[in-house]
Amino acid sequence: MSSDPTLTLSRPVSDEVRKTTCYMCACRCGIDVHLKDGKVSHIEGNRDHPVNRGVLCAKGSAGIMQHRSPARLRAPLRRVGPRGSGQFEEISWDEALQTAVDWMAPLRAAAPEKLAFFTGRDQSQSFTGWWAQAFGTPNWAAHGGFCSVNMAAAGIYTLGGAFWEFGQPDWERTRLFVLFGVAEDHDSNPIKIGLGKLKARGARVIGVNPIRSGYNAVADDWVGITPGTDGLFILSLVHELLRTGAVDLDYLIRYTDAPFLVNAADGPEKGLFLRDADGAPLVRDRRTGRAVAWNAPGVQPDPGRGVVVDGVEHLPVFRHLAERYLDPAHAPEAVAERCGLTPARIRAIAAEIARVAFEEEITLDRPWTDFRGVRHDKMTGRPVAFHAMRGLSAHSNGFQTTRALHMLQVLLGSVEVPGGFRFKPPYPKPATAHPRPHGRATPGAPLDGPHLGYPQGPDDLLLTEDGAPLRIDKAFSWEHPLSAHGMMHMVISNAHAGDPYRIDTLFLYMANMAWNSSMNTSAVMEMLTDTDESGAYVIPRIICADAYSSEMVAFADLVLPDTTYLERHDCISLLDRPICEAEALADSIRWPVVAPDRDVRAFQSVLLELGARLGLPGMVRDDGSPEYAEYADYMVRHERRPGVGPLAGWRGEAGDGVGRGAPNPAQLQRYIDNGGFFVDHIPDEAQFFKPWNAAYQDWAVARGLYDSPQPYVLNLWCEPLRKFQLAAEGHGKRQPPEHLRARIKTCFDPLPIWYEPFEQAALDTAAYPLHALTQRPMAMYHSWGSQNVWLRQIHGQNPLYLPRDVWQAHGFRPGDWAHLTSPHGKITVPVARMDALNPHTVWTWNAIGKRRGAWALSDRAPEAERGFLLNHLIHELLPPRGDGLRWANSDPITGQAAWFDLRVRIERAAAHDGPSLPAHPAQASPVGQGPAVVAHGAEWTT
Ligand code: SF4
């Protein structure tokens, strides 16, 4: 008989695994949630999932602590103390819902625009937008305006798609990958997996970023550019490519507007495309020298020569472009110093890009047919890919800078080709295939159409008869005509100022607008609590829906507590921001892998119930009963167009429909059985050249992505911008206000330009010699992470990082604090030295600093003692210009918040040893404070 002891060497961590979708950041990886005795015991990556293939980041595995967070709201709350104090009483759901209905119903009946409904980084925007449209308010948008709308809008106006959710590098074939301004939070696991593939193949990675952290730290080459000058650098690369002839003319002629003829004569048509009677842009046909439709059978477009029609000269886009960027003003010598680089470095990078693109050409042996009916026997690609994010876009010149990057890609012929940038379904989709914006409210009726869209000219602006903005955030007005994601960062200040009008109820979902999501944070908190002469709040009512006790929740009059992401249904939908890959259509769900243990409800289900109680069309039946029992029911049965609903997989009664098909009652179970996601691969023949590939277009129509094939060309020349410029020059019926004419004339150039960021142009830069930036760390996402007991151990505080020269010049020593001053304010913060940093730049991690009392943290939490926000230094308006007018601190084209235009000066705070300043008084916590010790696997202990 053996005497060996019985050892349990590997005890099972769970007795059940449920597969759902992570929500610890926006990448939406697949996760396996392990349950032990009905409780979440462990989270790991789903090895079959198309997004992460089993990879899980620190945030993802720490989801268990997000789910168990002491900061979770526990029941509906009604404010009982002064607004902002955090004093609430718990109420029933029925009372909470009836209160919301009592506030909203009179608004819908009389003035729907008085409800402003804005959401943060939620993932149900097609649903919340549909609800707001049914309510009838024009005032709805999500957080894109203060995040990266420049990235989306510049991409869609230029390419018909954009980076991240709408496109990706060809990770399998790219040989040179250039990253611009990418921190570690966006597109997190997919980029890490992609970089791993590049490194394994020996592909070269160039990181362009003032800060060498994260991806830039593992790049082969780091370009520590001066903030706000990326556009200058990119246009100089374009200069070099044109000068050396390193552009793909064949590609430009076939797939872009390079040969489109542009009116060159002064007058109301200058800068517009020459078109035929059907509106098709014309090109000069080499065979005849005549102007013919760009897509006429057999046409041979000439990108070099123009035509004269009725005495008016028309020149091709490529001629305009070449003359513009071959100008010595774009030569490396002219821009290098301003960019913090040398001319030789710029020339070397341009030469490397050209060498890889044209000497390492890739050919795939895959025949395909283009939309003109021409059969190609292979697919040829240029293996240079780019990716960019907020570092390019969060400047007041960000739209044009991002357009410049896309122009560079197009000139190389590296868009939607092997080795280059590839669209992900439902993209490609050009701006003309998107809706135009709608904003006309009618009492008691839905809005006249979808809120957001892509204007094609002044006629699409949302203005009253006398030219005032229709929206509270002034999106789609002359101030920011192409604000495709709205301007959430302006809502509170505009509502407080009553400009363009006053609202009644501010309804926020998952948006921490009283802290890290607002510029000018201290003033925003005052606006939220400000009263008029009668003592009433200037913003009369605030409703917040959130899962956690954030800083913003304390400013609500009514709190609707949401579930955590493990307790709810969600759909990662093709109607929204899906999880597709370049080679596959994909979507996914979340489902309640555990039941809530508090009196909370999933927000989307709450919204449906509010809609039913308000009698909103589509949400209530003729007999007054709710149309949808809950969000899961909506996910299955809602149809946006006949046969097209939120989820693409297993449609139709038999469950065999992809993209199109009748609702299938078994659909959610099919998703659950498949690991929470659905994938449909694109046929080999259709995987590249998607905008022009007949097989792709037919495949997309069959899946409901389009209703008919829609081939188009990439736009080097942005004609909608030119239409706004023409208006500013005095042409057309709709005219901008006088004070905006000069700005529109300068900034709305149809070819990408660089101009100095507005705040810097308005300043004495000698008084504010440093740029100040924030980045989000890999281990945190927005403000969600710094309540998480595991993630707080990685980033519990955030020093201001200083470059060596600044550190030495001011005599800083380890442990020191500094006063940091902008034209708008002053903060006092801990500092640390970092040498891998642009010498004119200071920076810190974003959203680590917390207000005392929020997030169930202790009043002495390091996040409040030694954490801080730069937001206090950034105003939502630009400095006064002396004409009595103040402009939003945003991109003039899209309204993107210009977070990264901030200029500061620094001095050593010799006598200071904490805390970070300003130190706002503690909010009362409606959920108390978390325990001192949290042990995984045990119940909370205090
Ligand atoms: S990258 Fe984002 S979605 Fe993926 S595991 Fe990490 S936190 Fe979750």
Boltz pocket constraint, residues with backbone or C-beta under 6 A from the ligand:
constraints:
  - pocket:
      binder: B
      contacts: [[A, 22], [A, 23], [A, 24], [A, 25], [A, 26], [A, 27], [A, 28], [A, 29], [A, 52], [A, 55], [A, 56], [A, 57], [A, 58], [A, 59], [A, 60], [A, 61], [A, 188], [A, 189], [A, 190]]
      max_distance: 6.0
